[in-house]
Amino acid sequence: MKRKICVVTGTRAEYGLLYWLMRSIVAEKTLELQLIVTGMHLSPEFGLTYKEIEKEFKINKKIEILLSSDTPIAISKSMGLAQISFAEAYDELKPDLVIVLGDRYEIFSAASAATIARIPIAHLHGGETTEGAYDEAMRHSITKMSHLHFVATEVYRKRVIQLGEDPLRVFNVGGLGIENIKRLELLSKEAFEKSIDFKLAKKNILVTFHPVTLENTTAQQQFQELLDAIDKLEETHIIFTKANSDTDGRIINQMIDAYVSQNPHKAIGFTSLGQLRYLSALQFMDAMVGNSSSGLLEAPSFKIGTINIGDRQKGRIKAFSIIDCEPTRQSLKEAFDKLYSITFQEHLKMVANPYGDGCASQEILKIVASVDLKNIVKKTFYDLDSMQ
């Protein structure tokens, strides 16, 4: 009898990271993939990206949770609706193992429902820190609800163990994003420009900026500072990808639309580029600008700079291609000056991505296919002091 592996995805970025693992599960004769799609995938506002997923995989359940607001109240209500719906989905699908990735609120709800249903959970990309977002608390909570842990670096492995998890169930497999870069056939410059109906310039940047969710009402002010800074760049074209469904994300997206409409000769915006176009874009950029984890996890593999703004990614391991700056025009100007300096551009040629070799999905597959799941939900707290 096949082992039923239920994968949960709620965002475009997360789906891209899970893609090769899901392909591997489908190809493995001893496993059956169950796929639950939720969150932004099902929202017209965020591009109905479930349609792209359906081209590749069978979706077993679609769980609608997003309300027509991104306030703290609306997000809390979405979490409650998600927990109810995931409980019903698990009862119907009866998975042997649930796989979740990262730290978002819908993933917290998916893990909570699995915990109550006594279904083992495998968590990907745990042990990381993002001190500027409430995702930080979500991620570590999901770690404590999970039974198998697949992390991106040895530092993150140690942090998961520090949280009391058994070292024998914590595996450093590297970052999933690198695998996409290695395995996808990326678009040529001409094909990429045709796919987005936009010509690149002498200089190009990709901008992705999300709200810093542990700060109150800073999204508009911070993003305006960023827009003011990039507006001063010469001979530069800007590709925006829009914010997630976090608190105040809609404010940022409205500002992107306004900027693009006023500057169509040099800027273009997308709700979702999709994994292929997104990674293809990075080949031709001078930098990724904003506060997305992709600037730390994937951009270094293209030997381009990342201008990392503010505290959203504070605490994550970074390559030396990352330029940290404050969300102010002056700090951003200094970051761009450094980016385009001769010394920094020479250093970029030697940058190495600290997130592994791009073989994560195969390592994960071996373990989820063979691990003994009997009684795995009963965990013993691994106390560091008692083990010394």
Residue pairs with C-beta under 8 A, 6 or more apart in sequence:
2 29
2 30
2 31
2 32
3 30
3 31
3 32
3 96
3 97
3 368
3 369
3 373
4 31
4 32
4 34
4 93
4 94
4 95
4 96
4 97
5 25
5 31
5 32
5 33
5 34
5 95
5 96
5 97
5 99
5 368
6 34
6 35
6 36
6 60
6 90
6 93
6 95
6 97
6 98
6 99
6 119
7 18
7 21
7 22
7 25
7 33
7 34
7 35
7 36
7 98
7 99
8 36
8 38
8 86
8 98
8 99
8 100
8 107
8 110
9 15
9 18
9 35
9 36
9 37
9 38
9 41
9 53
9 101
10 37
10 38
10 39
10 40
10 41
10 104
10 106
10 107
11 39
11 40
11 41
11 104
11 244
12 40
12 41
12 46
12 47
12 49
12 272
12 274
12 275
13 292
13 293
13 294
14 101
14 102
14 104
14 107
15 41
15 49
15 53
15 275
16 177
16 180
16 275
16 278
17 101
17 124
17 125
17 176
17 177
17 180
18 99
18 101
18 124
18 176
19 56
19 180
19 275
20 176
20 179
20 180
20 183
20 361
21 99
21 176
21 360
21 361
21 364
21 365
22 33
22 35
22 56
22 57
23 56
23 361
24 361
24 362
24 364
24 365
25 31
25 33
25 365
25 368
26 33
26 57
28 365
28 369
30 369
31 368
31 369
33 57
33 58
34 60
34 61
34 93
34 95
35 53
35 57
35 58
35 59
35 60
35 61
36 59
36 60
36 61
36 62
36 63
36 86
36 89
36 93
36 110
37 50
37 53
37 59
37 61
37 62
37 63
38 62
38 63
38 64
38 65
38 82
38 85
38 106
38 110
39 65
39 66
39 104
39 106
39 245
40 46
40 47
40 49
40 66
40 244
40 245
41 48
41 49
41 50
41 53
41 62
42 48
42 50
42 62
42 63
42 64
42 66
43 66
43 245
45 271
46 242
46 244
46 245
46 271
46 272
47 271
47 272
49 272
49 274
50 59
50 62
52 274
53 59
60 89
60 93
61 89
61 92
61 93
63 82
63 85
63 86
63 89
64 81
64 85
65 78
65 79
65 81
65 82
65 85
65 106
65 109
66 78
66 245
67 74
67 77
67 78
68 74
70 245
70 246
70 247
70 248
70 249
70 250
71 247
72 247
75 105
75 245
75 246
75 247
78 105
78 106
79 105
79 106
79 108
79 109
80 109
82 105
82 106
82 109
82 110
82 113
83 109
83 112
83 113
86 109
86 110
86 112
86 113
86 114
87 113
87 116
87 117
90 98
90 113
90 114
90 117
90 119
91 117
95 119
96 119
96 120
96 373
97 119
97 120
97 121
97 122
97 148
97 368
97 373
98 110
98 111
98 114
98 119
98 120
98 121
98 122
99 121
99 122
99 124
99 368
100 107
100 110
100 111
100 121
100 122
100 123
100 124
100 142
100 146
101 107
101 123
101 124
101 125
101 176
102 124
102 125
102 135
102 139
103 125
103 128
103 130
103 133
103 135
103 136
103 138
103 139
103 142
104 135
104 138
104 244
105 134
105 138
107 138
107 142
108 138
108 141
108 142
111 121
111 123
111 141
111 142
111 145
111 146
112 145
114 120
114 121
114 145
115 121
115 145
118 377
119 377
120 147
120 148
120 373
120 376
120 377
121 142
121 145
121 146
121 147
121 148
122 146
122 147
122 148
122 149
122 150
122 364
122 368
123 142
123 143
123 145
123 146
123 148
123 149
123 150
124 150
124 176
124 364
125 139
125 150
125 151
125 152
125 156
125 175
125 176
126 139
126 140
126 142
126 143
126 146
126 149
126 150
126 151
126 156
126 160
127 143
127 149
127 151
127 152
127 155
127 156
127 157
127 158
127 159
127 160
127 163
128 139
128 151
128 152
128 156
128 159
128 315
128 316
129 136
129 159
129 314
129 315
129 316
130 136
130 139
130 293
130 312
130 313
130 314
130 315
130 316
131 214
131 311
131 314
131 315
132 212
132 213
132 214
132 215
132 291
132 310
132 311
132 312
132 313
132 314
133 212
133 213
133 214
133 246
133 312
134 213
134 214
135 213
136 214
136 315
140 163
143 149
143 160
143 163
143 165
144 163
144 164
147 169
147 376
147 377
147 379
148 169
148 171
148 367
148 368
148 371
148 376
149 157
149 160
149 165
149 169
149 170
149 171
150 171
150 173
150 360
150 363
150 364
150 367
151 157
151 160
151 170
151 171
151 172
151 173
152 172
152 173
152 174
152 175
152 176
152 297
152 355
152 356
152 360
153 172
153 174
153 175
153 317
153 354
153 355
153 356
154 172
155 317
156 172
156 317
157 170
157 171
157 172
160 170
161 167
161 170
161 382
161 384
162 384
164 381
164 382
164 383
165 379
165 382
166 379
166 380
166 382
167 382
171 363
171 364
171 367
173 356
173 359
173 360
173 363
173 364
174 355
174 356
174 357
174 358
174 359
174 360
174 363
175 297
175 298
175 353
175 355
175 356
175 360
176 360
176 361
177 294
177 297
177 298
177 355
178 297
178 298
178 301
178 353
178 355
178 356
178 357
178 358
178 360
179 358
179 359
179 360
179 361
180 275
180 279
180 298
181 279
181 298
181 301
181 302
181 358
182 358
183 358
184 275
184 276
184 279
186 276
186 279
186 280
186 283
187 195
187 276
187 277
187 280
189 200
189 283
189 284
191 280
192 200
192 277
192 280
192 281
192 283
192 284
193 199
193 200
195 277
195 280
196 239
196 268
196 270
196 273
196 277
198 237
198 239
198 268
199 237
200 237
200 284
201 235
201 236
201 237
201 266
202 235
202 236
203 233
203 234
203 235
203 236
203 237
203 286
204 236
204 237
204 238
204 239
204 284
204 285
204 286
205 230
205 233
205 236
205 237
205 238
205 239
205 285
205 286
205 287
205 288
205 289
206 238
206 239
206 241
206 281
206 282
206 285
206 287
206 288
206 289
207 226
207 230
207 238
207 239
207 240
207 241
207 288
207 289
207 290
208 240
208 241
208 243
208 288
208 289
208 290
208 291
208 292
208 294
208 295
209 222
209 223
209 226
209 243
209 252
209 289
209 290
209 291
209 292
209 309
210 243
210 244
210 246
210 249
210 252
210 290
210 291
210 292
210 312
211 218
211 219
211 243
211 246
211 247
211 248
211 249
211 251
211 252
212 218
212 219
212 222
212 291
212 310
212 311
212 312
213 246
213 247
214 311
215 311
217 248
218 327
219 248
219 249
219 251
219 252
220 248
220 251
220 252
220 255
221 327
222 309
222 310
222 327
223 251
223 252
223 255
224 255
225 327
225 328
225 329
225 332
226 289
226 290
226 309
226 327
226 332
227 255
227 259
228 329
229 329
229 332
229 333
229 336
230 236
230 238
230 289
230 332
231 263
232 333
233 336
236 266
236 286
237 266
237 267
237 268
238 263
238 266
238 267
238 268
239 267
239 268
239 269
239 270
239 273
239 281
239 285
240 256
240 259
240 260
240 267
240 268
240 269
240 270
241 269
241 270
241 271
241 272
241 273
241 278
242 249
242 252
242 253
242 256
242 269
242 270
242 271
242 272
243 249
243 250
243 252
243 253
253 271
256 269
257 269
259 267
259 269
260 267
260 268
260 269
273 281
278 294
279 298
282 288
282 298
282 299
282 302
282 304
283 302
285 302
285 304
286 304
286 305
286 339
286 340
287 299
287 304
287 305
287 306
287 307
287 339
288 294
288 295
288 299
288 304
288 305
288 306
288 307
289 295
289 306
289 307
289 309
290 307
290 308
290 309
291 308
291 309
291 310
291 312
291 313
292 313
293 313
293 316
295 306
295 307
295 308
295 313
295 322
296 306
296 308
296 313
296 316
296 317
296 318
296 319
296 322
297 353
297 355
298 353
299 305
299 306
299 321
300 306
300 319
300 321
300 322
300 351
300 352
300 353
300 354
301 353
303 321
303 348
303 349
303 351
304 321
304 348
305 321
305 322
305 323
305 339
305 344
305 348
306 321
306 322
306 323
307 323
307 325
307 332
307 335
307 336
307 339
308 318
308 322
308 323
308 324
308 325
309 325
309 326
309 327
309 332
310 326
310 327
317 354
317 355
318 324
318 354
319 351
319 352
319 353
319 354
320 347
320 351
321 347
321 348
321 351
323 335
323 338
323 339
323 344
325 331
325 332
325 334
325 335
338 344
